[in-house]
């Protein structure tokens, strides 16, 4: 039988009622004034990935997230980006309410993420999600700070009966990274007019490794010196969503979550060579004429292991009432908390010499957010084609960022911070603090809070049949950064029954978080082409070190966003959207480029009381020292056809995105930093997804294209484009059970390898770049059993 056009399924997806980017009831995705992607539970389920970050990457081409092998806290809390902008320029909502940020301020995770603080999307299990709405437009005037790149709204399942459960096992083609996930959702009645919907997820995954032996390792070391791959991880997460209709016009709601995860990954290997900063020097020890070297403890060198214990919780409740006059009000309160505890094992505080412990509690980070909201909406007849929906409201929020110190031994300045080497007789210095990640010091610790309040107005109406206009404005005042006023004008005009144009102009903003204003850390990294580790210190803009290198006080980012596009129904039942965006962001908040302290600088910093100044090889700090312009185009095509006795659904989605640094302080944002901001993400992304359903059988195939990308600071190399293929087949039996077999990265595609060192070896054993936009693990197969009831 030939192909028979039938756009019913594609149109149904676009006709989902949306609540993001509009405060008009019963607005659909095709009627939206701004581009918005809508994904239902079925879209999320047809994946081999278990992390919500990875699931969204396969669905939204302008959404990117990597997997950093050795990147401090970024190994545990992954930083995604939308439309080529940092993670914290996308506002995340759950059931329309602002989601709290993670306690992690990103210090790694790629050029765009460095310095960002955003919510942890992995804390939202896919099985809890009824629908995801991704608004690809600036919306600060409607929602407040952070909504520069767009808004992601996760709507939780709200059924009062039934449920589902899945168990999945997967492994890589290499035979490592074994993973298991068990998830369940159940809906229960809450009285005669309410629901209590609960979702739970447990996952465990073994580490992967795609590295080779570090060329600095001695022959006596028979195992790999360090691990280049995913961490060892285990997590349990719970989400609850509930509500009760008190009568036809009044309802109450309550939802929240609790999640706990533990991960650990490898840091860089410390070889037993005589010139290594830790293992090389010989320390003078009373009563021992030969002195002490750490190779007495670690004859083959050592590799610190970094442990992250993440806990995440939130609770939001509210009351909604529609008055007889048509006014609807929604009063709500919310609280969210993210906590990260760091441990470091198999390492030492070198400055303590033979008195050093070998494991440390590095410290604790906490982010808390409390919010109160009052939202009102009232349709007003003004003589136009539809009532003017007049929405207004107010919001109060308080953020608290807490840094708790680590063990005393994790940060203390020991007696061997400076000493005379027993063998060479020369002055020497040992690194201070737990090697790999020094502990948080008491003087850098404390609780840091910020309050803000906002008022907004958001209007939308059909001026005449086929022409919709929206105008929004928001005033927001921050305790530490002053006030801001933002606006948005958007419109949609139907040229014909099958073609509409839409456009928006808006301003946006994002204020520095308390975490960005207070975070300091020491990390170890390897500059591009080097096999020698460097201690890099990251400091707040107001710190002594940052001011020494010219830092200025942080201020808010400001954006100006222009967008326009088409919504069309084409022949053969194809629905299409094509949208252009142009986003200028001034005073971007991020990490500076690296400064290389001279001997004179280190002496001066030591005189200013900076611990470990003598061993600093690089310094960066939080800054507003550059502006960017990001331009791009999103294309989405959807259709479905009857094929034989089944249905073939097709979706093509593509994104072109280009960021240019249009203004910078070249002394703060150097050429390498500029290059990575502009080129570390592919400019071209796209995917074609085909799903064929025939009775109880369903087969999904997906091809994802990643354009070339360049990593200058880490690898000084441009990596080629790749196409990744996924394949999944499902069979439903006994009406309630579904067995699924699948493969992610079917043809075992890897990114280009990093450059070899001059001696023909891979520096520190790294073969593949961990900033690859599609990962470095190669192919993975999985089997999944699901049940619905």
C-alpha positions as CSV (number, residue, x, y, z in Angstrom):
1,X,0.0,0.0,0.0
2,X,1.3,3.5,-0.8
3,X,1.8,6.3,1.7
4,X,-1.4,8.1,2.6
5,X,-0.9,11.6,4.1
6,X,-2.3,11.9,7.6
7,X,-1.2,14.8,9.9
8,X,-3.5,13.9,12.8
9,X,-0.7,12.8,15.2
10,X,1.7,15.6,14.3
11,X,-1.1,18.2,14.7
12,X,-2.2,16.6,18.0
13,X,1.3,17.3,19.4
14,X,1.2,20.9,18.3
15,X,-2.4,21.3,19.6
16,X,-1.3,20.5,23.2
17,X,-2.5,23.2,25.6
18,X,0.4,25.2,26.9
19,X,0.9,27.2,30.0
20,X,4.4,28.6,29.4
21,X,4.9,32.0,27.8
22,X,1.3,32.8,28.0
23,X,-1.3,33.4,30.8
24,X,-4.3,32.8,28.5
25,X,-6.2,29.6,29.2
26,X,-6.4,27.0,26.5
27,X,-3.6,28.4,24.3
28,X,-2.0,25.8,22.1
29,X,1.6,25.5,20.8
30,X,0.6,26.5,17.2
31,X,-1.2,29.6,18.6
32,X,1.7,30.7,20.8
33,X,3.3,34.1,20.2
34,X,6.7,32.6,20.7
35,X,8.3,29.3,19.6
36,X,7.6,26.5,22.0
37,X,8.4,22.8,21.9
38,X,6.0,20.4,23.7
39,X,7.0,16.9,24.6
40,X,4.7,14.4,26.3
41,X,5.5,11.4,28.5
42,X,5.7,9.1,25.4
43,X,8.5,11.3,23.9
44,X,10.5,11.0,27.2
45,X,9.9,7.2,27.5
46,X,11.3,6.3,24.0
47,X,14.9,6.8,25.1
48,X,17.8,4.7,26.3
49,X,19.0,7.5,28.4
50,X,17.9,7.8,32.1
51,X,19.2,11.3,32.8
52,X,16.7,14.0,31.9
53,X,19.6,16.1,30.6
54,X,20.4,13.5,27.9
55,X,16.7,12.9,27.1
56,X,16.2,16.6,26.3
57,X,19.4,16.7,24.2
58,X,17.9,14.1,21.8
59,X,14.7,16.1,21.5
60,X,15.8,19.8,21.4
61,X,18.7,20.5,19.0
62,X,19.5,23.9,20.6
63,X,19.8,22.1,24.0
64,X,23.4,20.9,24.6
65,X,24.9,19.0,27.5
66,X,28.2,17.1,27.8
67,X,29.7,14.6,30.2
68,X,32.8,16.0,31.8
69,X,35.2,13.2,33.0
70,X,37.4,15.3,35.3
71,X,35.8,18.6,36.1
72,X,35.3,19.0,39.8
73,X,31.7,19.5,40.7
74,X,30.6,19.5,37.1
75,X,31.1,15.7,37.1
76,X,28.2,15.5,39.6
77,X,25.9,18.3,38.4
78,X,26.0,18.6,34.7
79,X,25.6,22.0,33.1
80,X,23.2,22.2,30.0
81,X,22.9,25.1,27.6
82,X,20.0,26.3,25.5
83,X,20.4,28.4,22.3
84,X,24.2,28.8,22.9
85,X,23.8,30.6,26.2
86,X,25.0,29.6,29.7
87,X,23.0,27.2,31.9
88,X,21.8,29.9,34.3
89,X,20.3,32.0,31.4
90,X,17.5,29.4,31.1
91,X,14.7,29.7,33.6
92,X,13.5,26.3,34.9
93,X,9.9,25.9,36.2
94,X,8.1,22.9,37.7
95,X,4.3,23.2,37.4
96,X,4.8,26.8,36.4
97,X,6.8,27.6,39.6
98,X,10.4,28.6,39.7
99,X,12.8,25.7,40.4
100,X,15.6,26.4,42.8
101,X,19.3,26.4,41.7
102,X,21.8,23.8,42.5
103,X,24.4,24.5,45.2
104,X,27.1,24.1,42.6
105,X,28.6,27.2,40.9
106,X,30.2,25.6,37.8
107,X,34.0,26.1,37.6
108,X,34.3,23.6,34.7
109,X,31.8,22.0,32.4
110,X,32.9,23.8,29.3
111,X,33.5,27.4,28.3
112,X,29.8,28.5,28.4
113,X,29.2,26.9,31.8
114,X,32.2,28.2,33.6
115,X,30.9,30.5,36.4
116,X,27.2,29.6,36.0
117,X,24.8,28.5,38.7
118,X,21.7,26.8,37.5
119,X,19.1,24.2,38.5
120,X,20.1,20.5,38.4
121,X,17.7,18.9,35.8
122,X,18.8,15.4,36.7
123,X,16.8,15.8,39.9
124,X,13.6,15.6,37.9
125,X,13.0,11.9,37.0
126,X,11.5,11.4,33.5
127,X,8.8,9.1,34.9
128,X,7.3,12.0,36.9
129,X,6.9,14.3,33.9
130,X,3.5,14.6,32.2
131,X,4.7,17.3,29.7
132,X,7.7,19.4,29.0
133,X,7.3,22.8,27.4
134,X,10.5,24.5,26.1
135,X,9.9,28.2,25.3
136,X,12.7,29.3,23.0
137,X,12.3,33.1,23.6
138,X,13.4,35.7,26.2
139,X,10.8,36.0,28.9
140,X,12.3,38.0,31.8
141,X,9.4,40.5,31.7
142,X,7.0,37.6,32.3
143,X,9.0,35.4,34.7
144,X,11.9,37.5,36.0
145,X,15.7,36.9,36.3
146,X,17.4,34.1,34.3
147,X,14.8,33.9,31.4
148,X,17.2,35.2,28.8
149,X,17.7,32.1,26.6
150,X,14.2,30.7,27.3
151,X,12.1,28.8,29.8
152,X,11.7,25.1,30.5
153,X,8.5,24.1,32.3
154,X,8.2,20.6,33.6
155,X,4.5,19.7,34.3
156,X,4.2,16.8,36.7
157,X,1.8,13.8,36.2
158,X,-1.6,14.4,37.9
159,X,-3.6,11.3,37.4
160,X,-5.7,10.1,40.3
161,X,-5.5,6.4,39.3
162,X,-3.4,4.0,37.3
163,X,0.3,4.1,36.9
164,X,3.4,2.6,35.3
165,X,6.7,1.0,36.2
166,X,9.9,0.2,34.3
167,X,13.1,-1.7,34.9
168,X,16.0,-1.0,32.5
169,X,19.5,-2.5,32.2
170,X,22.2,-1.2,29.9
171,X,25.8,-1.4,29.1
172,X,28.3,0.0,26.7
173,X,29.7,-1.9,23.7
174,X,33.1,-1.8,25.5
175,X,31.5,-3.8,28.4
176,X,31.7,-1.2,31.1
177,X,29.3,1.4,32.4
178,X,26.7,-1.2,33.4
179,X,23.6,0.6,34.5
180,X,20.3,-0.3,36.0
181,X,17.3,1.9,36.6
182,X,13.9,1.1,38.2
183,X,11.2,3.7,38.1
184,X,7.5,3.8,39.0
185,X,4.6,6.2,39.0
186,X,1.2,5.7,40.6
187,X,-1.9,7.9,40.9
188,X,-4.2,7.8,43.9
189,X,-7.4,9.5,44.7
190,X,-7.3,12.2,47.4
191,X,-10.9,12.4,48.6
192,X,-13.7,12.5,46.0
193,X,-12.1,15.5,44.0
194,X,-8.4,15.2,44.4
195,X,-5.3,13.3,43.3
196,X,-2.1,12.2,44.9
197,X,0.5,11.3,42.2
198,X,3.9,9.9,43.3
199,X,6.9,9.0,41.2
200,X,10.1,7.3,42.3
201,X,13.3,6.4,40.6
202,X,16.4,4.5,41.5
203,X,19.5,4.3,39.3
204,X,23.0,2.9,39.6
205,X,25.8,3.0,37.0
206,X,29.3,1.8,36.9
207,X,32.2,3.9,35.7
208,X,33.4,3.9,32.1
209,X,37.0,4.5,30.9
210,X,38.1,5.5,27.5
211,X,41.7,6.5,28.4
212,X,45.0,4.7,28.1
213,X,47.9,4.4,30.5
214,X,49.4,7.8,31.6
215,X,52.9,7.9,29.9
216,X,54.3,9.2,33.2
217,X,53.3,6.0,35.1
218,X,56.1,3.6,36.0
219,X,56.1,0.1,34.6
220,X,55.4,-1.3,38.0
221,X,51.9,0.2,37.9
222,X,49.9,-2.5,36.2
223,X,46.4,-0.9,36.4
224,X,45.4,2.4,34.7
225,X,46.7,5.4,36.6
226,X,43.5,7.3,36.3
227,X,40.0,7.0,34.8
228,X,38.9,8.9,31.8
229,X,35.2,8.4,31.8
230,X,31.8,8.6,33.5
231,X,31.9,8.4,37.3
232,X,30.5,5.7,39.5
233,X,27.0,6.9,40.4
234,X,24.0,5.9,42.5
235,X,20.8,7.9,43.0
236,X,17.3,7.7,44.4
237,X,14.7,10.4,43.6
238,X,11.0,11.0,44.6
239,X,8.5,13.5,43.3
240,X,5.0,14.0,44.6
241,X,2.2,16.1,43.0
242,X,-1.2,16.6,44.6
243,X,-4.3,18.7,44.4
244,X,-7.9,18.9,45.6
245,X,-10.8,20.8,44.0
246,X,-12.6,22.3,47.0
247,X,-15.5,23.2,44.7
248,X,-16.1,24.3,41.1
249,X,-14.0,27.5,41.6
250,X,-11.5,26.7,44.4
251,X,-8.5,24.3,44.5
252,X,-5.4,23.7,46.6
253,X,-2.2,22.1,45.4
254,X,1.0,20.8,46.8
255,X,4.0,19.3,45.1
256,X,7.7,18.6,45.9
257,X,10.6,16.3,45.7
258,X,13.5,14.7,47.5
259,X,16.6,13.3,45.8
260,X,19.9,11.9,47.0
261,X,22.8,10.9,44.8
262,X,26.4,9.8,45.3
263,X,29.1,9.8,42.7
264,X,32.8,9.6,42.6
265,X,35.3,10.2,39.9
266,X,39.0,10.2,39.2
267,X,41.2,13.3,39.5
268,X,44.6,13.6,37.7
269,X,47.3,11.2,38.4
270,X,50.3,12.3,40.5
271,X,53.4,10.3,39.2
272,X,56.3,9.4,41.5
273,X,58.7,11.5,39.4
274,X,61.4,13.6,41.1
275,X,60.1,16.8,39.6
276,X,56.4,16.4,40.6
277,X,55.2,19.1,43.0
278,X,53.9,16.6,45.6
279,X,56.0,13.4,45.1
280,X,59.3,15.0,44.1
281,X,60.7,17.1,47.1
282,X,62.3,15.4,50.1
283,X,61.0,16.9,53.4
284,X,63.1,17.4,56.5
285,X,61.8,15.3,59.3
286,X,63.2,15.4,62.8
287,X,65.3,12.3,63.6
288,X,65.3,11.1,60.0
289,X,68.5,12.2,58.1
290,X,67.1,10.9,54.8
291,X,63.9,13.0,55.1
292,X,60.5,11.9,53.8
293,X,58.9,11.7,50.4
294,X,55.3,10.8,49.7
295,X,56.5,8.0,47.5
296,X,57.0,6.1,50.8
297,X,53.2,6.0,50.9
298,X,52.6,5.9,47.2
299,X,55.5,4.2,45.5
300,X,53.7,4.2,42.1
301,X,52.2,7.7,42.5
302,X,48.6,8.3,43.4
303,X,45.3,9.5,41.9
304,X,42.9,11.4,44.2
305,X,39.3,10.3,44.1
306,X,36.6,13.0,44.3
307,X,33.2,12.1,46.0
308,X,30.1,14.2,45.7
309,X,27.0,13.6,47.9
310,X,24.1,15.6,46.5
311,X,20.8,16.1,48.3
312,X,17.9,18.0,46.8
313,X,14.5,18.9,48.2
314,X,11.6,21.2,47.5
315,X,8.0,21.9,48.5
316,X,5.5,24.2,46.8
317,X,1.9,24.8,47.9
318,X,-0.9,27.1,46.9
319,X,-4.5,28.1,46.7
320,X,-6.3,29.0,43.4
321,X,-9.7,30.6,43.2
322,X,-11.8,31.9,40.3
323,X,-14.3,34.5,41.4
324,X,-17.8,34.8,39.8
325,X,-16.7,38.1,38.2
326,X,-14.0,36.2,36.2
327,X,-11.0,37.2,38.3
328,X,-8.7,34.3,39.0
329,X,-6.0,34.5,41.7
330,X,-3.3,32.1,42.7
331,X,-1.4,32.4,46.0
332,X,1.6,30.2,46.5
333,X,4.7,29.6,48.7
334,X,7.7,27.6,47.8
335,X,11.0,26.4,49.4
336,X,13.9,24.6,47.7
337,X,17.2,23.4,49.0
338,X,20.3,21.9,47.3
339,X,23.2,20.5,49.3
340,X,26.5,19.1,48.1
341,X,29.1,17.5,50.4
342,X,32.5,16.9,49.0
343,X,34.9,14.2,50.1
344,X,38.4,13.5,48.8
345,X,40.2,10.2,49.2
346,X,43.5,8.6,48.3
347,X,45.3,12.0,48.6
348,X,47.2,14.1,51.1
349,X,47.7,17.7,52.3
350,X,51.3,17.9,51.1
351,X,52.1,20.8,53.4
352,X,51.5,18.6,56.4
353,X,54.1,16.1,55.3
354,X,54.1,12.7,57.0
355,X,51.4,14.0,59.5
356,X,48.8,14.3,56.7
357,X,45.6,12.3,56.6
358,X,44.8,10.5,53.3
359,X,41.1,11.3,53.2
360,X,39.3,14.6,53.8
361,X,35.9,16.1,54.1
362,X,36.4,19.1,51.8
363,X,33.3,21.0,52.8
364,X,29.6,21.6,52.1
365,X,27.7,23.9,49.7
366,X,24.0,24.8,50.2
367,X,21.6,26.8,48.1
368,X,18.2,27.6,49.6
369,X,15.4,29.6,48.0
370,X,12.2,30.8,49.5
371,X,9.4,32.4,47.5
372,X,6.0,33.9,47.9
373,X,3.8,34.6,44.8
374,X,0.5,36.2,44.2
375,X,-0.7,35.9,40.6
376,X,-4.0,37.4,39.2
377,X,-5.7,37.1,35.8
378,X,-8.8,38.9,34.6
379,X,-10.4,38.9,31.1
380,X,-11.6,42.4,30.2
381,X,-14.0,43.2,27.4
382,X,-12.5,46.1,25.4
383,X,-14.3,45.7,22.2
384,X,-11.7,43.7,20.4
385,X,-11.9,40.3,18.8
386,X,-11.3,38.6,22.2
387,X,-11.3,39.8,25.8
388,X,-8.0,41.4,26.9
389,X,-6.4,38.9,29.3
390,X,-5.0,41.2,32.0
391,X,-2.6,39.3,34.3
392,X,-0.6,40.9,37.1
393,X,1.1,39.8,40.2
394,X,3.9,40.2,42.7
395,X,6.8,38.0,43.9
396,X,9.1,37.9,46.9
397,X,12.2,35.7,46.9
398,X,15.1,35.1,49.2
399,X,18.2,33.2,48.3
400,X,20.7,31.8,50.8
401,X,24.1,30.4,49.8
402,X,26.1,28.7,52.5
403,X,29.7,27.5,52.4
404,X,30.7,25.3,55.3
405,X,34.4,24.6,55.9
406,X,36.1,21.2,55.4
407,X,38.2,19.3,57.9
408,X,41.0,21.4,59.4
409,X,43.5,19.2,57.6
410,X,41.9,19.9,54.3
411,X,42.8,23.6,54.2
412,X,45.4,24.2,56.9
413,X,48.8,25.6,56.0
414,X,51.2,22.9,57.3
415,X,54.9,23.3,58.3
416,X,56.1,22.2,54.8
417,X,54.4,25.0,53.0
418,X,57.9,26.3,52.7
419,X,61.1,24.4,53.6
420,X,64.6,23.4,52.4
421,X,64.8,20.3,50.3
422,X,66.9,17.6,52.1
423,X,68.4,16.4,48.8
424,X,68.9,19.5,46.8
425,X,69.4,22.0,49.7
426,X,67.2,24.4,47.8
427,X,64.2,26.3,49.1
428,X,61.0,24.5,48.2
429,X,57.2,24.8,48.7
430,X,54.5,22.2,49.1
431,X,50.9,22.7,47.9
432,X,48.5,23.6,50.7
433,X,45.3,21.7,51.4
434,X,43.9,18.4,50.3
435,X,45.7,17.8,47.0
436,X,43.3,17.9,44.0
437,X,40.6,20.1,45.7
438,X,41.7,22.0,48.9
439,X,39.0,22.3,51.5
440,X,36.9,25.4,52.1
441,X,38.5,27.6,54.7
442,X,36.5,29.2,57.6
443,X,37.3,32.7,56.4
444,X,35.7,31.9,53.0
445,X,32.7,30.2,54.7
446,X,29.4,31.6,56.0
447,X,25.8,32.3,55.0
448,X,25.2,34.8,52.3
449,X,21.6,36.0,51.6
450,X,19.8,38.2,49.1
451,X,16.1,39.3,49.0
452,X,14.2,40.7,46.0
453,X,10.7,41.5,45.1
454,X,8.9,42.1,41.8
455,X,5.7,43.3,40.3
456,X,4.6,42.5,36.8
457,X,1.8,43.0,34.2
458,X,1.2,40.6,31.3
459,X,-1.5,41.3,28.8
460,X,-2.6,39.4,25.7
461,X,-5.6,39.8,23.3
462,X,-6.8,39.2,19.8
463,X,-6.8,42.7,18.4
464,X,-8.8,41.4,15.4
465,X,-9.5,38.0,14.0
466,X,-6.1,36.4,13.2
467,X,-3.9,39.0,15.0
468,X,-2.8,38.4,18.6
469,X,-0.8,40.9,20.5
470,X,1.0,40.5,23.9
471,X,2.6,43.2,26.1
472,X,4.4,42.4,29.4
473,X,6.4,44.6,31.8
474,X,8.2,43.8,35.1
475,X,9.8,45.8,37.8
476,X,12.2,43.9,40.1
477,X,14.3,45.2,43.0
478,X,17.3,43.3,44.4
479,X,18.7,43.9,47.8
480,X,22.3,44.0,46.6
481,X,22.1,45.0,42.9
482,X,19.5,47.6,42.7
483,X,16.4,47.6,40.5
484,X,15.5,46.8,36.9
485,X,12.6,47.3,34.5
486,X,12.0,44.9,31.6
487,X,9.4,44.6,28.9
488,X,8.3,42.4,26.1
489,X,6.1,42.9,23.0
490,X,5.0,39.9,21.0
491,X,2.6,39.3,18.2
492,X,1.2,36.6,15.9
493,X,-0.7,37.3,12.6
494,X,-2.4,34.7,10.5
495,X,-1.7,35.5,6.8
496,X,-3.9,32.5,5.6
497,X,-5.5,29.5,7.2
498,X,-2.2,27.7,6.7
499,X,0.4,30.3,7.4
500,X,1.1,32.6,10.3
501,X,4.0,34.9,11.3
502,X,5.1,35.7,14.8
503,X,7.6,38.0,16.3
504,X,8.8,39.3,19.7
505,X,11.1,42.0,21.1
506,X,12.1,41.9,24.7
507,X,14.7,42.9,27.3
508,X,16.0,40.6,30.0
509,X,18.4,40.5,32.9
510,X,20.1,38.2,35.3
511,X,21.7,39.2,38.6
512,X,24.8,37.6,40.1
513,X,23.8,34.9,42.6
514,X,25.2,34.9,46.1
515,X,27.1,31.8,45.1
516,X,28.8,33.6,42.2
517,X,29.7,36.5,44.5
518,X,31.3,34.2,47.1
519,X,32.7,31.1,45.5
520,X,36.5,30.4,45.6
521,X,38.3,27.2,44.8
522,X,41.7,25.7,43.8
523,X,41.7,23.1,41.0
524,X,44.3,21.2,39.1
525,X,44.3,21.3,35.3
526,X,46.6,20.6,32.3
527,X,47.0,23.5,29.8
528,X,46.6,22.5,26.1
529,X,49.6,20.4,25.0
530,X,51.1,20.2,28.4
531,X,51.7,17.2,30.6
532,X,52.6,19.4,33.6
533,X,49.7,20.1,36.1
534,X,48.9,23.6,37.1
535,X,47.1,24.8,40.2
536,X,44.4,27.2,39.2
537,X,42.8,29.4,41.8
538,X,39.2,30.8,41.1
539,X,38.2,33.7,43.3
540,X,35.2,36.0,43.9
541,X,35.4,39.4,42.2
542,X,35.7,41.1,45.6
543,X,38.6,39.0,46.9
544,X,42.1,40.2,47.4
545,X,43.5,38.0,44.6
546,X,40.8,39.1,42.1
547,X,41.3,42.8,42.9
548,X,45.1,42.3,42.6
549,X,44.5,41.2,39.0
550,X,42.1,44.0,38.2
551,X,38.6,42.6,39.0
552,X,35.7,45.0,39.4
553,X,32.5,44.5,41.4
554,X,29.9,42.2,39.7
555,X,26.8,43.7,38.2
556,X,23.7,42.4,36.5
557,X,23.6,41.1,33.0
558,X,21.2,42.8,30.5
559,X,19.9,41.4,27.3
560,X,18.0,42.6,24.2
561,X,16.2,39.8,22.2
562,X,14.6,40.1,18.8
563,X,12.9,37.1,17.3
564,X,10.6,36.3,14.3
565,X,9.3,33.2,12.6
566,X,6.7,31.3,10.6
567,X,4.1,28.7,11.5
568,X,2.8,26.8,8.5
569,X,0.8,23.8,7.4
570,X,2.3,22.4,4.3
571,X,1.1,19.9,1.7
572,X,1.2,16.2,2.7
573,X,0.1,17.2,6.2
574,X,3.4,18.6,7.3
575,X,3.4,21.2,10.0
576,X,6.4,23.5,10.1
577,X,7.9,26.2,12.2
578,X,10.9,28.4,11.3
579,X,12.2,30.9,13.9
580,X,15.1,33.3,13.9
581,X,16.5,34.8,17.1
582,X,19.1,37.5,17.9
583,X,20.1,37.9,21.5
584,X,22.6,40.5,22.7
585,X,23.8,40.1,26.3
586,X,25.8,42.9,27.9
587,X,28.1,42.4,30.9
588,X,28.0,38.6,30.8
589,X,28.7,37.0,34.2
590,X,31.3,34.3,33.8
591,X,34.9,33.3,34.7
592,X,37.7,35.4,33.3
593,X,40.5,33.9,31.2
594,X,43.6,32.6,33.1
595,X,46.2,35.0,34.5
596,X,49.6,33.5,35.0
597,X,51.2,34.9,38.1
598,X,54.9,35.8,37.9
599,X,57.3,35.1,40.8
600,X,56.8,38.7,41.8
601,X,53.0,38.3,41.8
602,X,53.2,35.2,44.0
603,X,55.4,37.0,46.4
604,X,53.0,40.0,46.5
605,X,50.0,37.7,47.0
606,X,51.7,35.9,49.8
607,X,52.4,39.2,51.5
608,X,48.7,40.0,51.2
609,X,48.0,36.8,53.2
610,X,46.8,34.5,50.3
611,X,47.3,30.9,51.4
612,X,49.2,28.8,48.9
613,X,50.2,31.8,46.7
614,X,53.7,30.3,46.2
615,X,52.2,27.3,44.3
616,X,49.6,29.1,42.1
617,X,50.2,28.6,38.4
618,X,47.0,30.3,37.2
619,X,44.3,32.6,38.5
620,X,40.8,33.5,37.3
621,X,37.8,35.2,38.8
622,X,34.2,36.1,38.3
623,X,33.7,39.0,35.9
624,X,31.4,41.0,33.7
625,X,34.2,41.8,31.2
626,X,32.5,40.9,27.9
627,X,29.3,41.3,25.7
628,X,28.0,38.7,23.2
629,X,25.6,38.5,20.4
630,X,23.9,35.1,19.7
631,X,22.0,34.5,16.5
632,X,20.3,31.4,15.3
633,X,17.5,29.7,13.4
634,X,15.3,26.8,14.6
635,X,13.4,24.6,12.2
636,X,10.9,22.0,13.1
637,X,8.9,19.8,10.7
638,X,6.3,17.2,11.7
639,X,4.1,14.8,9.9
640,X,2.8,11.2,9.9
641,X,1.7,8.7,7.2
642,X,-0.3,5.5,7.1
643,X,2.1,2.8,5.9
644,X,0.5,-0.6,5.3
645,X,-1.6,-1.2,8.5
646,X,0.6,1.0,10.6
647,X,1.6,4.7,11.1
648,X,4.9,6.3,10.5
649,X,5.6,9.5,12.4
650,X,8.4,11.8,11.3
651,X,10.0,14.8,13.1
652,X,12.9,16.8,11.7
653,X,14.4,19.4,14.0
654,X,17.4,21.6,13.3
655,X,19.3,24.5,14.9
656,X,21.9,26.9,13.6
657,X,23.5,28.9,16.4
658,X,26.4,31.3,16.4
659,X,27.8,33.4,19.2
660,X,30.2,36.3,18.8
661,X,32.0,38.2,21.5
662,X,31.3,41.7,20.4
663,X,33.0,43.6,23.2
664,X,35.6,42.5,25.8
665,X,38.3,43.6,28.1
666,X,41.2,41.9,26.4
667,X,43.3,41.9,29.5
668,X,40.5,39.8,31.2
669,X,39.0,37.8,28.4
670,X,42.0,36.6,26.3
671,X,42.0,35.1,22.8
672,X,41.7,31.5,24.0
673,X,38.7,32.3,26.3
674,X,37.0,34.2,23.5
675,X,37.6,31.4,21.0
676,X,36.0,28.8,23.3
677,X,33.0,31.0,24.1
678,X,32.4,31.3,20.3
679,X,33.3,27.8,19.1
680,X,33.1,25.2,21.8
681,X,29.5,24.2,20.8
682,X,28.6,23.0,17.3
683,X,27.0,25.7,15.2
684,X,24.8,23.1,13.5
685,X,22.7,20.6,15.3
686,X,19.8,18.5,14.0
687,X,17.9,15.3,14.4
688,X,15.5,13.2,12.3
689,X,13.2,10.9,14.3
690,X,11.0,8.2,12.7
691,X,8.6,6.1,14.7
692,X,6.6,3.3,13.0
693,X,3.8,1.7,15.0
694,X,2.0,-1.4,13.9
695,X,-0.4,-2.8,16.5
696,X,1.7,-3.9,19.5
697,X,5.0,-3.3,17.7
698,X,6.8,0.1,17.7
699,X,10.2,0.8,16.1
700,X,12.0,4.1,16.6
701,X,15.0,5.3,14.6
702,X,16.8,8.6,15.2
703,X,19.8,10.3,13.5
704,X,21.4,13.2,15.3
705,X,23.8,15.5,13.6
706,X,26.5,17.4,15.5
707,X,28.6,19.9,13.5
708,X,32.3,20.6,14.0
709,X,33.4,22.4,17.1
710,X,36.7,23.7,18.5
711,X,38.2,23.5,22.0
712,X,41.1,25.9,22.1
713,X,42.1,26.2,25.8
714,X,42.0,22.4,26.5
715,X,43.1,20.8,23.3
716,X,43.9,23.5,20.7
717,X,42.0,21.5,18.1
718,X,38.9,21.5,15.9
719,X,36.9,18.3,16.1
720,X,34.9,17.0,13.1
721,X,31.2,16.7,12.7
722,X,29.4,13.4,13.4
723,X,26.1,11.7,13.0
724,X,24.8,9.5,15.9
725,X,22.1,6.9,15.2
726,X,19.7,5.4,17.8
727,X,17.4,2.4,17.3
728,X,14.7,1.1,19.5
729,X,12.1,-1.7,19.1
730,X,9.2,-2.3,21.5
731,X,6.5,-5.0,21.8
732,X,3.4,-4.7,24.0
733,X,1.8,-8.0,25.2
734,X,-1.0,-8.9,27.5
735,X,-2.2,-5.2,27.0
736,X,-0.1,-3.9,29.9
737,X,3.5,-5.1,29.4
738,X,6.0,-3.7,27.0
739,X,9.5,-5.1,26.2
740,X,12.0,-2.8,24.6
741,X,15.4,-3.5,23.1
742,X,17.5,-0.6,21.9
743,X,20.9,0.9,21.1
744,X,22.1,4.5,21.7
745,X,24.9,5.4,19.3
746,X,24.2,2.3,17.2
747,X,27.3,2.4,15.1
748,X,29.7,3.1,18.0
749,X,30.7,6.6,16.9
750,X,33.4,8.5,18.8
751,X,34.6,12.0,18.6
752,X,38.0,12.7,17.0
753,X,40.9,11.9,19.2
754,X,42.9,14.6,21.0
755,X,46.3,15.5,19.7
756,X,49.2,13.3,20.8
757,X,52.1,14.7,22.6
758,X,55.4,15.3,20.8
759,X,56.6,11.9,21.9
760,X,53.7,10.2,20.3
761,X,51.8,9.4,23.5
762,X,48.5,10.7,24.8
763,X,49.2,13.3,27.4
764,X,48.0,12.1,30.9
765,X,46.3,9.1,29.1
766,X,43.4,11.1,27.6
767,X,42.3,9.9,24.2
768,X,39.0,11.7,23.6
769,X,37.9,15.2,24.5
770,X,35.5,15.3,27.5
771,X,33.9,18.5,26.1
772,X,32.4,16.5,23.2
773,X,28.8,17.5,22.7
774,X,27.7,13.8,22.3
775,X,30.0,12.2,24.8
776,X,32.9,9.8,24.5
777,X,31.6,6.4,25.6
778,X,30.6,5.1,22.1
779,X,27.7,2.7,21.7
780,X,25.3,1.5,24.4
781,X,22.7,-1.2,24.3
782,X,19.7,-1.6,26.7
783,X,16.7,-3.7,27.5
784,X,13.7,-2.4,29.3
785,X,10.5,-4.0,30.7
786,X,7.6,-1.7,31.4
787,X,4.1,-2.3,32.8
788,X,1.1,0.1,32.9
789,X,-1.9,-0.4,35.1
